[in-house]
Amino acid sequence: MLDKVEELLQNVDTFTASTKEEVESFRIEYLGSKGILKSLFSEFKNVDPSQRKEFGQALNQLKKNAEEKVKSLQSNLEDQSLSEQKYGDLTRPGEPIALGARHPISIVKNKIIDVFNRIGFTISEGPEIEDDWHNFTALNLPEYHPARDMQDTFFIEKSDEAKDNVLLRTHTSSVQVRYMENNEPPIRTISPGRVFRNEDISARSHCIFHQIEGLYVDTDVSFADLKQTLLFFTKEMFGKSKIRLRPSYFPFTEPSAEVDIYWGLETETDYRITKGTGWLEIMGCGMVDPNVLKNCNIDPTKYSGYAFGMGIERIAMLLYQIPDIRKFYENDVRFLEQFKSAL
Ligand code: DAH
């Protein structure tokens, strides 16, 4: 008899339930009016008097354990249903969090930075609100110089004296000046950033866009160094290995050139974007004008340098075949989502 009670004690101990119904049928089995305990108690009178004390204690223990078991299982299930009401089914698989995408301008900017980092260029930045000196004068564009008209400027403060003007920078070439003023050659730096021009917004131009400026100043820097660096860049960036430099004019470089890459004429799009020539203009460049070096306290008899500047939007439009520059600023998720897989 005692053995049987021991066994039942163990059963009670290990019993678990996951529904209210299971708990209820356990309660009825053990504690109900026709349950196990009832029938064990009714056998009490048949137990040998010498064992009655021990048997009685074991029975009481069993009853107590069964009651406690029922209580604790009931309250566990109640807690669970409370948390279910609050949080829903906690065992359900989670909902995936929608991943965002990097903006194509950031992707292309990072790619360009990566290419130049590999050949030793550092990154530098400057302010978007500039003074006249850094945006124009130091870059060999004195007041009344006709080349100032090349870039329509947003003025924040327009003063009688040009040197006191405060403006939104029209190009990242201003960072060249700041960098040279604060660093000694050898200098190898690229400066990405936002620039502003008072231009009509169309499919091809915008009043806000991004540029990357490059600057290399050291002893004996030559035009050949510039060409080779640009060739490396176009190979890495576009996988194209033919470039040409067309003579051009920028006040801050002498000589100056426009860089074209040979895009090819394989598809109809190639014909359209290259206007049937196969060539595409991608940036301006040149040897830093000695006047600019002088303005930044670098001795032009000792040092020479090259510089280049390109529009990030233009590169992105070519890489991803985007026909309209305004797409970059509309924040239409259907456009932006397409760049999910990119870096
Ligand atoms: N700053 C020029 C622009 O905004 C681009 C440029 C051309 C930068 C030639 C340069 C350069 O450093 O050498 O159109």
Residues whose N, C-alpha, C, O or C-beta is under 5 A from the ligand:
A	BS01	DAH	T170 H171 S173 G214 F250 T253 G284 C285 G286 A307 F308 G309
